Amino acid sequence: MKRPLVVLAAVVAALALLIVGYLGGRRRTTAAPAPTHSSATAPDTGGKVLYWYDPMLPEQHFDQPGLSPMGMEMVPRYADAGGAAGGVVRIDPATVQNLGVRTALVERRVLSSTLRVPGTVAWNPREAITVSARVDAVISKLRVRAPYTQVTAGEPLAELLAPQWSSALAEYDALQRAQSADAKALRGAARERLQVLGLTSADIRTARHGGSATVTLHAPQAGVVTSLEVREGQRVSAGQTLMMLNSLATVWVEAALPQAFAGVVHDGTPVTVTIGAFPGQEFHGSVEALLPDVDSATRTRRARIVLANPGSQLSPGMFVTVQLQPADGEVVPVVPDEALIATGQQTRVIVAEADGHFRPLAVRTGRSADGYTEILDGVHGGEKVVVSGQFLIDSEASLSGALQRMGDSRAAPAPAASAAKHAVSHPMPTGGKR
């Protein structure tokens, strides 16, 4: 009988001990405060300080304020920082001032379309004339003996001795005094034959006056002998090129346009050309054609410009500066170039809001000119964007998850969870040192 009583007493005692321990544990759990990284609070927001960090190395966390290993004054991370909707991060105004953050308004303006590009002067092939032999002949005398010799219109170029010309001239002379209708018709045919053989009226008069089969070739226009293919005493055949004559009355300028600007330049776009050899002097023309090929090395597209060349001042091969004036565009929002943060995957700006709040915002950019870039999508004008110190703010936004919220419509993790993750990834040293 005594053994069951002993067992029952032991069970009752064990239950009593369990009840006492449970109640005592609840009291201790209720009384003890939850552990935090720091008991400090933000003086202006009331948020708890999770850790301190160096703005230059925001991935390093410290549990006390002071100087970082880089010698920078550390700033606090509050429990409510980065927790606003829409990916907004907050930075203490004093920190903003220390970082030298500057902002600029997003303006709406007509982006300057004036474009300055390099160009090269070239011969105008439309001004070129080929001087060739119409019949088999011998160069009895060459008046132009070197290439790039300037000649005037009608100036003698070469004297050719051709038996075929001699017979044609003799036939034409024999019919000069004919009176019958048939004889006059034959004389007209003989004259046409001389023209087919390449003899002009001046050549015919000279040959008849000289009484020989030697014919002098004259320059059909003023210009430069760009190519000399024969020498004196050389035998040439019908159709052979003797020389090339190119006028400098007009020249071509080939300008290299960046690929991004090819869409705003069209046929007829006004052009002003300047050259260092003639300071203060301008040559005016227009784009004749935008060539269809793009240079594979420079990714530029050539624009062909025809310029009048009074006095033959412009010489082929000269380097010039080409200023193009495309038609004025429409009013668009623009931001300073330094406000853009390009990551390779997207381009964004940091929009400054009230009370030290900053919002990273993805934008789609267009043309750039005079230090400004056109914004096709993202901002509309009137917003304030950060133009100095935005990379530190962008890094802060990345740490707080604002960039993930900007690119993802799903709910962001709670700030405490994010802070806990950083605390696990980067254990906090004590004493404000690494």
Protein Blocks (a to p, Z undefined) as FASTA:
>chain_A
ZZmmmmmmmmmmmmmmmmmmmmmmmmmmmmpccddfbfcdcfklopacfbdcdfklmmbc
cfbecddfkopacddddfkgokaghhiacddfklmmmnopacdddddddddfbdcddddd
dddfklpccdddfbdcddfbcfblbghiacdehiafbdcddfklmmmmmmmmmmmmpcbf
klmmmmmmmmmmmmmnopafklmmmmmmnopabdcdddfbgcddfbdfbdehiacdehia
fbdcddfkbccddddddfklmmmpcehiacddddfklghiacddddfbdcfbdcfklopa
cdddddddehilacghiacddddddddddddddddfklpccehjaccdddddeehiacdd
dddddddeehiacdfbhpaghpacdfehklmmmmmmmmnommmmmmpcbdcddfklmmmm
mmmmmccdehhiZZ
